Amino acid sequence: MIALLIIGLWGLSLMLLLYWELDFTNPLVYVAVLFQMHLYTGLFITAHDAMHGSVSKHPAINKVIGWLAAILFSYNFFNRLLPKHHQHHRFVATGADPDYHQSDHFWKWYWSFITAYLSPLQLGLMGATFWVLVVFFPVQNLILFWMLPAIMSTFQLFYFGTYQPHRGVHQNKHKSGTLPKNHFWAFLSCYFFGYHFEHHDSPGTPWWQLWRVK
């Protein structure tokens, strides 16, 4: 239900925002961009939880929701994400970890992270979808509420879900750090995914229960 709520909110919010007559002096425009960014991040977190089988007790439902959430997040493919993510858990913070970059340099690491998951097919599908949608919606709305939040959410996911938890040296079995205890900020920043040691210690715990094991 929580997974479907996030997907539904993302879709409803996007549809309303694409029809919105923009006034760039209205501060709510920029709040809406951040809100849509957060929902995009929620899509990926939902797909991520499905990779750990924690969206539904029924494997088929879990997989369908994982596929849907991944596709809506800029045409990511669940079957491509799944083995890489489990490789990350198995070889965390090593040369065999697709999410890790030994330099600790933000931009080098971000580029490595994005190129590990971004494919020409995704770019082609996004481009084709844009030219279809532009027939029905204003270009500025598409850029502000469909494209920009998706790009911004990659930074949100990378910074709070990969860079912050795994940079530097961590003397624990999961080679992971974790956010200080502030559940409200932990939710806003990345759906409690900053509680990253806890996630690696209990990967079957869904995002909305991670605060309980913090």
C-alpha positions as CSV (number, residue, x, y, z in Angstrom):
1,M,0.0,0.0,0.0
2,I,2.9,2.4,0.8
3,A,4.6,1.6,-2.5
4,L,1.4,2.2,-4.5
5,L,0.8,5.4,-2.5
6,I,4.2,6.8,-3.6
7,I,3.6,5.7,-7.2
8,G,0.1,7.2,-7.2
9,L,1.2,10.5,-5.6
10,W,4.0,10.8,-8.1
11,G,1.6,10.3,-11.0
12,L,-1.1,12.5,-9.7
13,S,1.3,15.3,-8.8
14,L,3.0,15.2,-12.2
15,M,-0.3,15.3,-14.0
16,L,-1.5,18.3,-12.1
17,L,1.9,20.1,-12.4
18,L,2.1,19.6,-16.1
19,Y,-1.2,21.4,-16.5
20,W,-0.3,24.2,-14.1
21,E,-0.1,27.7,-15.6
22,L,3.3,28.8,-14.4
23,D,4.2,32.1,-12.6
24,F,7.9,32.1,-11.8
25,T,7.3,34.7,-9.1
26,N,5.3,32.2,-7.2
27,P,7.5,30.5,-4.6
28,L,5.2,27.4,-4.7
29,V,6.6,26.6,-8.2
30,Y,10.0,25.9,-6.6
31,V,8.4,24.0,-3.7
32,A,6.6,21.9,-6.3
33,V,9.9,21.1,-8.0
34,L,11.4,19.9,-4.6
35,F,8.2,17.9,-3.9
36,Q,8.3,16.2,-7.2
37,M,12.0,15.5,-6.7
38,H,11.2,13.8,-3.4
39,L,8.6,11.6,-5.0
40,Y,11.0,10.6,-7.8
41,T,13.4,9.5,-5.0
42,G,10.5,7.6,-3.5
43,L,10.1,5.7,-6.8
44,F,13.6,4.5,-6.7
45,I,13.5,3.6,-3.0
46,T,10.4,1.6,-3.8
47,A,12.2,-0.2,-6.6
48,H,15.1,-0.7,-4.3
49,D,12.9,-2.3,-1.6
50,A,11.4,-4.6,-4.2
51,M,15.0,-5.8,-4.9
52,H,15.1,-7.0,-1.3
53,G,11.6,-8.5,-1.5
54,S,10.2,-6.1,1.1
55,V,7.4,-4.5,-0.9
56,S,5.1,-7.4,-0.8
57,K,5.0,-10.9,0.7
58,H,3.9,-12.2,-2.7
59,P,6.9,-12.4,-5.0
60,A,4.9,-11.7,-8.2
61,I,3.4,-8.5,-6.7
62,N,6.8,-7.5,-5.4
63,K,8.4,-7.9,-8.8
64,V,5.6,-6.1,-10.7
65,I,5.7,-3.1,-8.4
66,G,9.5,-3.1,-8.5
67,W,9.4,-3.1,-12.3
68,L,6.8,-0.3,-12.4
69,A,8.7,2.0,-10.0
70,A,12.0,1.4,-11.8
71,I,10.5,2.2,-15.2
72,L,8.8,5.4,-14.0
73,F,12.2,6.5,-12.7
74,S,13.6,7.4,-16.1
75,Y,13.2,4.0,-17.7
76,N,15.4,2.0,-15.3
77,F,15.0,-1.7,-15.8
78,F,14.5,-3.8,-12.7
79,N,16.3,-6.9,-14.0
80,R,19.4,-4.7,-14.7
81,L,19.3,-3.0,-11.4
82,L,18.8,-6.1,-9.3
83,P,22.1,-8.0,-9.8
84,K,24.2,-4.8,-9.5
85,H,22.5,-3.8,-6.2
86,H,23.0,-7.2,-4.7
87,Q,26.6,-7.0,-5.9
88,H,26.9,-3.8,-3.9
89,H,25.7,-5.5,-0.8
90,R,28.0,-8.5,-1.3
91,F,31.1,-6.5,-2.0
92,V,30.4,-3.2,-0.3
93,A,33.1,-0.5,-0.5
94,T,35.5,-2.7,-2.6
95,G,36.6,-2.7,-6.2
96,A,33.8,-5.2,-7.0
97,D,31.1,-2.8,-5.7
98,P,29.5,-1.0,-8.7
99,D,28.3,1.8,-6.4
100,Y,31.7,2.6,-4.9
101,H,34.6,4.9,-6.0
102,Q,37.8,4.7,-4.1
103,S,38.7,8.4,-4.7
104,D,36.1,9.7,-2.3
105,H,35.9,12.6,-4.8
106,F,32.2,13.7,-5.1
107,W,32.0,14.4,-8.9
108,K,34.2,11.5,-9.9
109,W,32.2,9.2,-7.8
110,Y,28.8,10.6,-9.0
111,W,29.9,10.2,-12.6
112,S,31.0,6.6,-12.0
113,F,27.7,5.9,-10.1
114,I,25.5,7.4,-12.9
115,T,27.3,5.8,-15.8
116,A,27.2,2.4,-14.1
117,Y,23.4,2.5,-14.3
118,L,22.5,4.8,-17.2
119,S,22.2,3.2,-20.7
120,P,21.8,4.6,-24.2
121,L,18.4,2.9,-24.3
122,Q,17.2,4.9,-21.3
123,L,18.3,8.1,-22.9
124,G,16.6,7.2,-26.2
125,L,13.3,6.3,-24.4
126,M,13.4,9.5,-22.4
127,G,14.0,11.5,-25.6
128,A,11.2,9.8,-27.4
129,T,8.8,10.3,-24.5
130,F,9.7,14.0,-24.3
131,W,8.8,14.5,-27.9
132,V,5.5,12.8,-27.4
133,L,4.6,14.7,-24.2
134,V,5.5,18.0,-25.7
135,V,2.6,17.6,-28.0
136,F,0.2,17.7,-25.0
137,F,2.0,19.8,-22.4
138,P,4.0,23.0,-22.2
139,V,7.8,22.5,-22.6
140,Q,8.6,24.6,-19.5
141,N,6.3,22.4,-17.4
142,L,7.9,19.2,-18.7
143,I,11.4,20.6,-18.0
144,L,10.5,21.8,-14.5
145,F,8.4,19.0,-13.2
146,W,9.3,15.9,-15.2
147,M,13.0,16.3,-16.2
148,L,14.6,18.5,-13.6
149,P,13.2,16.6,-10.5
150,A,14.4,13.3,-12.0
151,I,18.0,14.7,-12.4
152,M,17.9,16.3,-8.9
153,S,16.7,13.1,-7.3
154,T,19.8,11.3,-8.6
155,F,21.9,13.7,-6.5
156,Q,19.6,13.1,-3.5
157,L,19.9,9.4,-3.8
158,F,23.7,9.5,-4.5
159,Y,24.6,11.9,-1.7
160,F,22.5,10.5,1.1
161,G,22.3,6.9,0.0
162,T,25.8,6.2,-1.3
163,Y,28.4,9.0,-0.9
164,Q,27.7,10.0,2.7
165,P,27.3,6.5,4.1
166,H,30.3,4.9,2.2
167,R,33.0,7.6,1.9
168,G,36.0,7.4,4.1
169,V,37.0,4.5,6.3
170,H,34.3,2.7,8.5
171,Q,35.5,0.2,11.1
172,N,32.4,-2.0,10.9
173,K,31.4,-5.1,9.0
174,H,29.2,-3.2,6.6
175,K,31.8,-0.4,5.9
176,S,28.9,2.0,6.2
177,G,28.1,5.1,8.2
178,T,24.7,6.3,9.3
179,L,22.9,9.6,9.9
180,P,22.6,11.0,13.5
181,K,19.3,10.2,15.0
182,N,16.8,12.7,13.6
183,H,13.9,10.8,12.1
184,F,12.2,13.8,10.5
185,W,15.4,14.9,8.6
186,A,16.2,11.3,7.8
187,F,12.9,11.0,6.0
188,L,13.1,14.3,4.2
189,S,16.7,13.7,3.1
190,C,16.2,10.2,1.6
191,Y,13.4,8.1,3.1
192,F,15.5,7.0,6.0
193,F,18.1,5.6,3.6
194,G,20.8,7.6,5.4
195,Y,20.4,5.0,8.1
196,H,22.7,3.0,5.9
197,F,24.5,0.8,8.4
198,E,21.0,-0.3,9.5
199,H,19.9,-1.0,5.9
200,H,23.0,-3.2,5.3
201,D,22.5,-4.9,8.6
202,S,18.9,-5.6,7.9
203,P,18.3,-5.4,4.1
204,G,14.9,-6.9,4.3
205,T,13.6,-4.0,6.4
206,P,11.5,-1.7,4.2
207,W,12.4,2.0,4.2
208,W,9.5,3.1,6.3
209,Q,10.6,0.8,9.2
210,L,14.3,1.6,9.1
211,W,13.8,4.3,11.8
212,R,12.8,1.4,14.2
213,V,16.1,-0.3,13.9
214,K,18.2,2.9,14.1
